Amino acid sequence: MRVVKAFNARNFVIKKIEDESAYYRKVNKSLSYKNELASPVSEILGVLIIAGIIFFGGNLVLGKNSSLDPAAFLGFWPYSR
């Protein structure tokens, strides 16, 4: 503190500390936002993928030239033969 007072650099040091604190706060806030969004985004992507698989499989089962029966699509293929 004596060096800071001797060179009358108190305002410079305070501004530097405030700038570093603001940067640290900004980085922490950004990481927090990303951490909080990870779970909902993964759930939405999972639901969309499952919906796409069901839609594609449903089209295969209900199509005119259906090579896939419903039991095989649902996973009970050993019992459908």
C-alpha positions as a printed NumPy array, in Angstrom:
array([[  0.   ,   0.   ,   0.   ],
       [  2.908,   2.401,   0.671],
       [  4.077,   2.121,  -2.939],
       [  0.574,   2.763,  -4.233],
       [  0.201,   5.783,  -1.969],
       [  3.686,   7.031,  -2.802],
       [  3.006,   7.1  ,  -6.533],
       [ -0.553,   8.318,  -6.08 ],
       [ -1.798,   5.276,  -7.998],
       [ -4.793,   4.488,  -5.819],
       [ -7.368,   5.274,  -8.531],
       [ -5.402,   3.225, -11.076],
       [ -5.285,   0.187,  -8.776],
       [ -8.962,   0.464,  -7.876],
       [ -9.933,   0.668, -11.563],
       [ -7.753,  -2.332, -12.362],
       [ -9.381,  -4.364,  -9.56 ],
       [-12.864,  -3.35 , -10.713],
       [-12.048,  -4.331, -14.315],
       [-10.757,  -7.736, -13.213],
       [-13.81 ,  -8.263, -11.008],
       [-16.145,  -7.348, -13.861],
       [-14.372,  -9.78 , -16.191],
       [-14.484, -12.555, -13.585],
       [-18.204, -11.898, -12.989],
       [-18.89 , -11.989, -16.752],
       [-17.064, -15.314, -17.194],
       [-18.808, -16.882, -14.2  ],
       [-22.2  , -15.713, -15.447],
       [-21.535, -17.141, -18.904],
       [-20.464, -20.501, -17.471],
       [-23.495, -20.553, -15.211],
       [-25.875, -19.915, -18.129],
       [-24.287, -22.694, -20.177],
       [-24.396, -25.087, -17.239],
       [-28.08 , -24.375, -16.598],
       [-29.008, -24.821, -20.278],
       [-27.243, -28.167, -20.722],
       [-30.   , -30.319, -19.2  ],
       [-33.029, -28.818, -21.01 ],
       [-31.229, -28.812, -24.351],
       [-30.216, -32.464, -24.024],
       [-33.769, -33.427, -23.027],
       [-35.252, -31.604, -26.028],
       [-32.745, -33.2  , -28.402],
       [-33.475, -36.637, -26.932],
       [-37.226, -36.191, -27.388],
       [-36.752, -34.965, -30.97 ],
       [-34.558, -37.955, -31.841],
       [-37.033, -40.443, -30.341],
       [-39.918, -38.712, -32.144],
       [-37.986, -38.924, -35.423],
       [-37.301, -42.635, -34.943],
       [-40.954, -43.32 , -34.143],
       [-42.093, -41.268, -37.151],
       [-39.687, -43.019, -39.531],
       [-40.519, -46.469, -38.135],
       [-44.238, -45.709, -38.233],
       [-43.956, -44.823, -41.909],
       [-42.12 , -48.096, -42.531],
       [-44.773, -50.108, -40.676],
       [-47.798, -48.367, -42.176],
       [-46.418, -48.052, -45.72 ],
       [-47.98 , -49.863, -48.69 ],
       [-44.952, -52.081, -49.319],
       [-44.321, -52.684, -45.638],
       [-41.33 , -54.898, -44.993],
       [-41.513, -54.224, -41.268],
       [-44.27 , -55.514, -39.024],
       [-45.287, -53.618, -35.887],
       [-43.883, -56.206, -33.461],
       [-40.486, -56.065, -35.11 ],
       [-40.508, -52.28 , -34.981],
       [-41.335, -52.246, -31.286],
       [-38.435, -54.535, -30.5  ],
       [-40.217, -57.856, -30.063],
       [-38.786, -59.256, -33.284],
       [-38.021, -62.794, -31.96 ],
       [-41.713, -63.242, -31.064],
       [-43.098, -61.918, -34.333],
       [-41.861, -64.823, -36.456]])
